[in-house]
Amino acid sequence: SHVPLSWKKVVRLTSPNPVPMVYSFPRTDQKLTYEELAEKSGVSSRYIKEIENHGNVPSIEKLGQLLRALHISADPFFYPDAPADNLDYKRLLVYLSQCTEEQITTILAIVEAYLRTYKHPKE
């Protein structure tokens, strides 16, 4: 599967150019209640329940709000045939996209220092 296992189903809208959408979000993977995700995303808990439990397809705006709140890339939704990457890697990219240039420079220095000193375990 090209979509992480926590996203149970992908549905296609019935339109001339269907857009893949997911209606089961990895809310439970992050141990969030409906109310907590609603608070983080600005999407009502009732709407989230309708998406997860009844297969309602969210609008692009609501999908974006939920993805940002969950720190998940939108790529699997719009590029379903792309190779699936590690979910942590995708989340890291989302976090980095929210950083200032100064923060990115600092993070880069930390990663470079770590990689210079990292000792690979013996195989």
C-alpha positions in Angstrom: 0.0 0.0 0.0 1.2 3.5 -0.8 -0.7 5.1 2.1 0.3 4.5 5.7 -1.7 1.6 7.3 -3.4 4.0 9.8 -5.3 5.6 6.9 -7.8 2.8 6.4 -9.5 3.7 3.2 -8.9 5.9 0.2 -11.9 6.9 -1.8 -12.2 8.7 -5.1 -14.6 11.5 -5.6 -17.1 10.9 -8.4 -15.9 13.6 -10.8 -14.2 13.7 -14.2 -10.8 14.0 -12.5 -11.1 12.2 -9.2 -9.0 13.3 -6.3 -7.9 10.7 -3.8 -9.1 11.4 -0.3 -8.7 9.6 3.0 -11.4 9.5 5.5 -9.8 7.7 8.4 -7.1 9.9 9.9 -4.2 8.7 12.1 -5.8 10.4 15.1 -5.6 7.3 17.2 -1.9 6.7 16.3 -1.2 10.0 18.0 -3.5 9.1 20.9 -5.7 12.1 20.3 -9.4 12.2 21.2 -11.9 13.7 18.8 -12.0 16.8 21.0 -8.3 17.2 21.1 -7.9 17.0 17.4 -10.8 19.4 17.0 -9.1 21.9 19.2 -5.8 21.5 17.4 -7.3 21.6 13.9 -10.2 24.0 14.2 -12.5 21.3 12.7 -15.4 20.3 14.9 -15.3 16.9 16.6 -18.6 16.0 15.1 -17.2 16.6 11.6 -14.1 14.5 12.4 -16.4 11.7 13.6 -18.4 11.8 10.4 -15.2 11.5 8.4 -13.9 8.6 10.4 -17.1 6.7 11.0 -19.3 7.4 8.1 -16.9 7.9 5.2 -17.7 11.6 4.6 -15.1 13.1 2.4 -13.6 16.3 3.8 -13.3 19.5 1.8 -9.7 20.4 0.7 -9.8 23.2 3.4 -10.8 20.8 6.2 -8.4 18.1 5.0 -5.6 20.7 5.1 -6.5 21.7 8.7 -6.5 18.1 9.8 -3.2 17.3 8.1 -1.5 20.3 9.6 -2.8 19.5 13.1 -1.6 15.9 12.8 1.8 17.1 11.3 1.3 14.8 8.2 2.2 15.6 4.6 -0.6 15.9 2.0 1.5 14.0 -0.5 -0.2 10.6 -0.1 -3.5 12.2 -0.8 -2.4 13.9 -4.0 0.3 11.6 -5.2 -1.0 8.1 -4.2 1.2 6.4 -6.7 4.4 7.8 -5.3 6.6 5.4 -3.3 5.6 5.3 0.4 8.2 6.8 2.7 8.7 6.5 6.4 5.9 8.4 8.2 8.5 9.9 10.7 10.4 11.3 7.7 7.3 12.9 6.3 6.4 14.4 9.7 9.9 15.8 9.9 9.5 17.5 6.6 6.2 19.1 7.7 7.9 20.3 10.9 10.8 21.8 8.9 8.4 23.6 6.6 7.2 25.5 9.6 10.7 26.6 10.7 12.3 30.0 10.2 15.6 30.1 8.3 17.4 30.6 11.6 15.8 27.5 13.0 16.6 25.4 9.9 20.3 26.6 10.1 20.4 25.5 13.8 18.7 22.1 13.1 21.1 21.5 10.2 24.1 22.2 12.4 22.8 19.8 15.0 22.2 17.0 12.5 25.6 17.5 10.9 27.3 17.3 14.3 25.3 14.2 15.2 26.2 12.4 11.9 29.9 13.3 12.3 30.0 11.6 15.7 27.5 8.8 15.2 29.0 5.3 15.4 27.3 2.7 13.3 26.5 -0.4 15.3 28.5 -3.4 14.3 26.6 -5.8 12.1 
